[in-house]
Amino acid sequence: MNARFALRLILAACTFPVLCLPARAQAPEIRVSEVIMPPGMMIPAPDNLKPLFPTGFTPGMGFGLSCAQVQPGGSMILHTLTGRGPVLPGPSVAIASASAPALAPAPAPASASAHPEAQASTPAPAPAPASGDNHALAPSSVFVLPGFNPSIVTIKLQGDRAEVIGLLPLKDEDGKPVRGLPPATVEKNSTQEIPLGLTAAPSAKGGSPQTTLARFGFDEHGLDPQGVAYDFKRGVYWLADGYRPALVGISPGDGSVRRMFAPGEGLEPRLAARRPGWGFAGVHLSPGGKIYTIMRGVLIVAGKPAVFSRIIELDPDTERVRQLPYPIDLETFPDPAQVSTTEVGAVADKHVLILEQGMDKQGRPRSLVYSVDLSPASNINYVHDDDGLPPEAVTDMALLRKDVQMPRKTLMLDLREAGFTEAQAESMTLLSGERTLAIMGGHGFGLQEMIAGFATGPDGKPVLAPGRYQLAADGTLGFDGQPSKAAICVGPTRETPRLWLVSLPKKASDY
């Protein structure tokens, strides 16, 4: 009897792993590979940065991602974007509330060539208006290469090997290379981002750096490309522009702008009230040929953040637009203003994937992919109340749902739990077969920002956030209304663009 009982235990122990295999197979699997680039793609650094970057900058990429086609042999062609160039957070800038101040011109874009270039010269600083009752503070960004020409990047994925095989520099309607500098904002409720440039960029290990900042003029043709998809039916690339925001049709032949849907030009003007950096993010085409993009985050109405973002659905043939609410996961994220709806992927008409990211209630970074059924969602295009306020004015989700129907969302993937380790997932696309998600983190050109000679805050801690400083009239940084020794410095990093591949337990359309 004892021998028989012992035999049963041995058989049970042998069988247990087999019983566990199906559960283990249901977990998503993740793998990562560096994106291989030809050496000739390096971007020359301006003269004042060559000692730090003797071989130039690594081209940034990952700002938008889409799978274009499957080739014979199983390789896949992906498209992504360089973004608007290497850009760093800048100080607050005083702007005239009644009229715009005079700004220094920015360098012209370099000619399109084998890779995007940037002018090495930097204009002298333009005086910044002194702070006062008739001035307000606006955020700024420091454009390290103000003449950078954004490009569409083509990647060939063969198995786990990802290799850049082409670049298409972007041009405006007249065929001139575009820059990444922002256009002037015309929406009265929108905050303007002020473009700045470095006149010197010492190493953070230097003695007492005296970096100054130059103000640039706005560029009406400037683009912040944050999503790309190729439209085989219409023979055009569609880009998501984070500035206006806009959907932009690009010629695949020469990279020039063919058409544009922007606020007041085919899209609701209210979309222009986005915060700087929170315009459109990602663009994908559904099997039926409709274009989907999403606002990177919620709108702020009457000083309060909304509890939903906006998905935009466009039929390019009829130019019919629908705007659909996407509810923020308030159970996970305590502050909807800091949640990024970073990417949208179209599985089918009215079925999309949304990448939602932010800090959870425990202060941990979360990157969640939701499967979203749009069929029950209300169309909020041009919807407002009797006072002219949009649905975002209602911040009580239960109260909002009485008038606005939300889509159904199902958590499909927790990227952090699956093994994703980058600071943020910038873009994603569904590969052929619907069982693999490709994800990129948004590579930042291999440079980082540091504050040298930093000021000390009232709490006695170093002030390392550039936005807490103010741009002084001489181009230096002030703090708390007083001059400071702080300076923005640039240093190299070892980051390289990487492509993450996540194998799903089942097809995306089955969620």
Residue pairs with C-beta under 8 A, 6 or more apart in sequence:
25 505
26 505
27 505
28 413
28 418
28 502
28 503
28 504
28 505
29 418
29 502
29 503
30 418
30 419
30 420
30 500
30 501
30 502
30 503
31 160
31 500
31 501
32 498
32 499
32 500
32 501
33 160
33 161
33 162
33 498
33 499
33 501
34 162
34 496
34 497
34 498
34 499
35 61
35 155
35 162
35 163
35 164
35 496
35 497
35 498
35 499
36 161
36 162
36 163
36 164
37 58
37 59
37 163
37 164
37 497
38 164
40 114
40 115
41 59
41 114
41 115
41 164
41 167
42 55
42 56
42 57
42 58
42 59
42 115
43 56
43 57
43 58
43 59
43 115
43 116
43 117
43 118
43 145
43 148
43 445
44 56
44 117
44 118
44 120
45 52
45 53
45 54
45 56
45 57
46 118
46 119
46 120
46 121
46 122
46 144
46 145
47 120
48 122
48 198
48 199
48 200
48 201
49 144
49 201
49 490
51 203
52 201
52 203
52 490
52 491
52 492
53 446
53 447
53 492
57 86
57 145
57 445
57 446
57 447
58 443
58 445
58 446
58 495
58 496
58 497
59 82
59 115
59 116
59 151
59 153
59 445
60 82
60 83
60 85
60 86
60 442
60 443
60 444
60 445
60 497
61 80
61 81
61 82
61 83
61 153
61 164
61 440
61 443
61 497
62 80
62 81
62 83
62 426
62 427
62 440
62 441
62 442
62 443
62 497
63 80
63 81
63 82
63 83
63 225
63 226
63 227
63 426
63 427
63 442
64 79
64 80
64 81
64 225
64 226
64 227
64 228
64 239
64 240
64 282
64 283
64 427
65 78
65 79
65 80
65 228
65 343
65 427
65 428
65 429
65 438
65 439
65 440
66 78
66 79
66 80
66 227
66 228
66 229
66 230
66 283
66 284
66 429
67 76
67 77
67 78
67 429
67 430
67 431
67 432
67 438
68 76
68 77
68 78
68 79
68 230
69 76
69 77
70 76
70 77
70 432
71 77
73 158
74 158
74 159
75 156
75 157
75 158
76 156
76 157
76 158
76 431
76 432
77 154
77 155
77 156
77 157
78 154
78 155
78 156
78 157
78 162
78 429
78 438
79 152
79 153
79 154
79 155
79 228
79 229
79 230
79 237
80 152
80 153
80 155
80 228
80 427
80 440
81 150
81 151
81 152
81 153
81 225
81 226
81 227
81 228
81 239
82 116
82 148
82 150
82 151
82 153
82 225
83 150
83 180
83 224
83 225
83 226
83 442
84 143
84 148
84 150
84 179
84 180
84 181
84 222
84 223
84 224
84 225
85 116
85 118
85 143
85 144
85 145
85 146
85 148
85 150
85 180
85 445
86 143
86 144
86 145
86 148
86 444
86 445
86 447
87 141
87 142
87 143
87 144
87 180
88 141
88 142
88 144
88 449
88 466
88 488
88 490
89 141
89 142
89 449
89 465
89 466
89 467
90 139
90 140
90 141
90 142
90 194
90 196
90 213
90 466
90 467
90 471
90 488
91 140
91 213
91 466
91 467
91 468
91 469
91 470
91 471
91 477
92 137
92 138
92 139
92 140
92 467
92 468
92 469
92 470
92 471
93 128
93 137
93 138
93 139
93 140
93 194
93 196
93 215
93 470
93 471
94 128
94 129
94 130
94 131
94 132
94 135
94 136
94 137
94 138
94 470
94 471
95 101
95 129
95 135
95 136
95 137
95 138
95 192
95 194
96 129
96 134
96 135
97 134
97 135
97 136
98 134
100 184
101 126
101 128
101 129
101 215
102 126
103 126
103 215
103 216
103 217
103 218
104 123
104 124
104 125
104 126
104 214
104 215
104 216
104 217
105 123
105 216
105 217
106 123
106 143
106 146
106 147
106 179
106 181
106 195
106 197
106 216
106 217
106 219
107 118
107 119
107 121
107 122
107 123
107 146
107 147
108 119
108 147
109 147
109 148
109 149
109 176
109 177
109 178
109 179
110 116
110 117
110 118
110 119
110 147
110 149
110 177
111 117
111 177
112 149
112 169
112 171
112 177
112 255
113 169
114 167
115 151
115 167
116 148
116 149
116 150
116 151
116 167
116 169
117 147
117 148
117 149
118 145
118 146
118 147
118 148
118 149
119 145
119 146
119 147
122 146
122 197
122 198
122 199
122 214
123 197
123 214
123 216
124 199
124 214
125 199
125 212
125 213
125 214
125 215
125 474
125 475
126 214
126 215
127 473
127 474
128 215
128 471
128 472
128 473
128 475
129 135
129 473
130 473
131 137
131 470
131 481
137 470
138 191
138 192
138 193
138 194
139 191
139 193
139 194
139 276
139 467
140 193
140 194
140 195
140 196
140 471
141 182
141 193
141 194
141 195
141 196
141 276
142 196
142 197
142 198
142 213
142 449
142 466
142 488
143 180
143 181
143 195
143 196
143 197
143 216
144 197
144 198
144 201
144 445
144 447
144 490
146 179
146 181
146 195
146 197
146 216
147 179
148 179
148 180
149 169
149 170
149 177
149 178
149 179
150 169
150 170
150 178
150 179
150 180
150 223
150 225
151 167
151 168
151 169
151 170
151 255
152 167
152 168
152 170
152 225
152 228
152 237
152 239
152 250
152 255
153 164
153 166
153 167
154 164
154 165
154 166
154 167
154 168
155 162
155 163
155 164
155 165
155 499
156 162
156 163
156 165
157 431
157 438
157 499
160 501
162 499
168 237
168 250
168 252
168 255
169 177
169 255
170 177
170 178
170 223
170 225
170 239
170 250
170 255
170 256
170 257
171 177
171 178
171 254
171 255
171 256
171 257
172 178
172 221
172 256
172 257
173 221
173 256
173 257
175 254
175 256
176 221
178 219
178 221
178 222
178 223
178 257
179 219
179 221
179 222
180 222
180 223
180 224
181 195
181 216
181 217
181 218
181 219
181 222
182 192
182 193
182 195
182 218
182 219
182 222
182 224
182 243
182 276
183 218
183 219
183 220
183 221
183 222
183 243
183 244
184 192
184 218
184 220
185 191
185 192
185 193
185 272
186 272
187 263
187 269
187 272
187 273
189 273
190 272
190 273
190 274
190 275
191 275
191 276
192 276
193 276
193 277
194 215
195 215
195 216
195 217
195 218
196 213
196 214
196 215
196 216
196 471
197 213
197 214
197 216
198 211
198 212
198 213
198 214
198 488
198 490
199 211
199 212
199 213
199 214
199 475
200 209
200 210
200 211
200 212
201 211
201 488
201 489
201 490
202 209
202 211
202 452
202 487
202 489
203 489
203 491
204 450
204 452
204 489
204 491
206 452
206 489
208 453
208 485
209 452
209 453
209 487
209 489
210 476
210 487
211 452
211 476
211 487
211 488
211 489
212 474
212 475
212 476
213 471
213 475
213 476
213 477
213 488
214 475
215 471
222 243
223 239
223 241
223 243
223 248
224 241
224 242
224 243
224 279
225 239
225 240
225 241
225 242
226 239
226 240
226 241
226 242
226 279
226 280
226 281
226 282
226 296
227 238
227 239
227 240
227 280
227 281
227 282
227 283
227 284
227 293
227 343
227 427
228 237
228 238
228 239
228 240
228 283
229 237
229 238
229 283
229 284
229 285
229 291
230 236
230 237
230 238
230 252
231 237
231 238
231 285
231 289
231 291
231 316
233 289
234 249
234 316
235 252
236 249
236 250
236 251
236 252
236 258
237 249
237 250
237 251
237 252
238 247
238 248
238 249
238 250
238 283
238 285
238 291
239 247
239 248
239 249
239 250
239 283
240 246
240 247
240 248
240 279
240 280
240 281
240 282
240 283
240 293
241 247
241 248
241 260
241 262
241 279
241 280
242 277
242 278
242 279
242 280
242 281
242 296
243 279
244 262
244 263
244 272
244 279
245 262
245 263
245 271
245 272
245 274
245 279
245 280
245 293
245 295
246 260
246 261
246 262
246 263
246 267
246 280
247 260
247 261
247 262
247 267
247 280
247 283
247 291
247 293
247 312
247 314
248 257
248 259
248 260
248 261
249 257
249 258
249 259
249 260
249 316
250 256
250 257
250 258
251 257
251 258
261 267
261 314
261 319
261 321
262 272
263 269
263 270
263 271
263 272
264 272
266 314
266 319
266 321
267 312
267 321
268 321
268 323
268 381
268 382
270 299
270 390
271 295
271 310
271 312
273 299
273 300
274 295
274 296
274 297
274 299
275 297
275 300
277 296
278 295
278 296
278 297
279 295
279 296
280 293
280 294
280 295
280 296
280 312
281 293
281 294
281 295
281 296
281 340
281 341
281 342
281 343
281 344
282 293
282 294
282 342
282 343
282 344
282 345
282 355
282 427
283 291
283 292
283 293
283 344
284 291
284 292
284 293
284 344
284 345
284 346
284 352
284 429
285 291
285 292
285 346
286 292
286 346
286 347
286 348
286 349
287 346
287 348
287 349
288 348
288 349
289 315
289 316
289 317
290 313
290 314
290 315
290 346
290 349
291 312
291 313
291 314
291 315
291 316
292 311
292 312
292 313
292 314
292 344
292 346
292 352
293 311
293 312
293 314
293 344
294 309
294 310
294 311
294 312
294 326
294 341
294 343
294 344
294 354
295 309
295 310
295 312
295 341
296 309
296 340
296 341
296 342
297 309
297 337
297 338
297 339
297 340
297 341
298 305
298 306
298 307
298 308
298 309
298 328
298 336
298 337
298 339
298 392
299 305
299 306
299 310
299 390
299 392
300 306
300 337
301 389
301 390
301 392
301 393
302 389
302 393
304 393
304 395
305 335
305 336
305 337
305 395
306 336
306 391
306 392
306 395
307 327
307 328
307 330
307 336
307 395
307 396
307 397
307 400
308 325
308 326
308 327
308 328
308 391
308 392
308 400
308 406
309 325
309 326
309 328
309 339
309 341
310 323
310 324
310 325
310 326
310 380
311 323
311 324
311 325
311 326
311 344
311 352
311 354
311 374
311 377
312 321
312 322
312 323
313 321
313 322
313 323
313 324
313 374
314 320
314 321
315 321
321 381
322 379
322 381
323 379
323 380
323 381
324 374
324 377
324 378
324 379
324 380
324 407
325 377
325 378
325 380
325 391
325 404
325 406
325 407
326 341
326 354
326 372
326 407
326 409
327 397
327 406
327 407
327 409
328 336
328 339
328 341
328 356
329 339
329 356
329 368
329 370
329 409
330 336
330 397
332 358
332 360
332 361
332 366
332 368
333 339
333 356
333 358
333 359
333 360
333 361
333 366
334 359
334 360
334 361
335 358
335 359
338 358
338 359
339 356
339 357
339 358
340 356
340 357
340 358
340 424
341 354
341 355
341 356
342 355
342 356
342 357
342 424
342 425
342 426
342 427
343 353
343 354
343 355
343 425
343 426
343 427
343 428
344 352
344 353
344 354
344 355
345 352
345 353
345 354
345 428
345 429
345 430
346 352
346 353
347 353
347 371
347 430
347 434
347 508
347 509
348 509
350 373
350 374
350 375
351 371
351 372
351 373
351 374
351 509
352 372
352 374
353 369
353 370
353 371
353 372
353 412
353 428
353 430
353 437
353 508
354 369
354 370
354 372
354 409
355 367
355 368
355 369
355 425
355 428
356 367
356 368
356 369
356 370
357 365
357 366
357 367
357 368
357 424
357 425
358 365
358 366
359 365
359 366
360 366
364 416
365 416
365 423
365 424
366 414
366 416
367 414
367 415
367 416
367 420
367 424
367 425
368 411
368 413
368 414
368 415
369 411
369 412
369 413
369 414
369 415
369 428
369 437
370 409
370 410
370 411
370 412
371 409
371 410
371 411
371 412
371 508
371 511
372 407
372 408
372 409
372 410
373 407
373 408
373 409
373 410
374 407
375 407
376 405
376 406
376 407
376 408
377 405
377 406
377 407
378 404
378 405
378 406
380 390
380 391
380 404
383 390
383 391
384 390
384 391
385 393
391 400
391 403
391 404
394 400
394 403
394 404
410 511
412 504
412 508
412 511
413 437
413 502
413 504
415 425
415 439
415 502
418 502
420 439
420 500
420 502
422 441
422 498
422 500
423 441
424 441
424 442
425 439
425 440
425 441
425 500
426 440
426 441
426 442
427 439
427 440
427 442
428 437
428 438
428 439
428 440
429 437
429 438
430 436
430 437
430 438
430 508
431 437
431 438
431 501
433 507
434 504
434 507
434 508
434 509
435 503
435 504
435 506
435 507
435 508
436 501
436 502
436 503
436 504
437 501
437 502
437 504
437 508
438 499
438 500
438 501
439 499
439 500
439 501
439 502
440 497
440 498
440 499
440 500
441 497
441 498
441 500
443 495
443 496
443 497
443 498
444 493
444 495
446 492
446 493
446 494
446 495
446 496
447 490
447 491
447 492
447 493
448 490
448 491
448 492
448 493
449 466
449 488
449 489
449 490
450 488
450 489
450 490
450 491
451 462
451 463
451 464
451 466
451 486
451 487
451 488
451 489
452 486
452 487
452 489
453 484
453 485
453 486
453 487
454 462
454 463
454 464
454 486
455 462
455 463
455 469
455 479
455 480
455 484
455 485
455 486
456 462
456 463
457 463
457 468
463 469
463 479
463 486
466 488
468 479
469 477
469 478
469 479
469 484
469 486
470 477
470 478
470 479
470 481
471 477
471 478
472 478
472 483
476 483
476 484
476 487
477 484
477 486
477 487
477 488
478 484
479 486
